[in-house]
Amino acid sequence: MEFTPTRGAIKRGELAKRSGCNLETIRYYEIIGLLRPPTRSTGGHRLYSENDQARLRFILRSRELGFSIEELRSLLSLVDAGTYTCGEVYALTQEHLASVSKKISDLKKLEKTLKSISSECSGGEAPDCPIIETLIAD
């Protein structure tokens, strides 16, 4: 019989299944220190506590929102210290929002340029392509 040190602890395969996260991604988050090393059963299986599971949900949701690994480290360091203020979290979020807004602006410029050069192309069978000519031009 295996000893389960923490109530509600699950193995990595179950954690992956419940979270919708790849096993390798979980392993990666452990290697880079976003997830703490889990406890182990007497049989050597990694066991993830309810806190570990909540931390992974936090990481996955933050990544869905586009937070970089470094931004996530900053957020987690605040959470881990247990002394964070809403203002500190807000400041980090605002920095991330500014970065997202810049990317959106850059993508809109890219879209406009691609639409412009695409409008010059008939898409036919001709060997000369204005898109290629535009990309080659100085």
Buried (B, 14 or more C-beta within 10 A) or exposed (E): EEEBEBEEBBBBEEBBEEBEBEEEBBBEBBEEEBBBEBBEBEEEBBBBBEEBBEBBEBBBEBBEEEBEBEBBBBBBEBEEEEEBEEEBBEEBBEEBEEBEEEEEEEEEEEEEEEEEBEEEBEEEEEEEBBBEEBEEEE
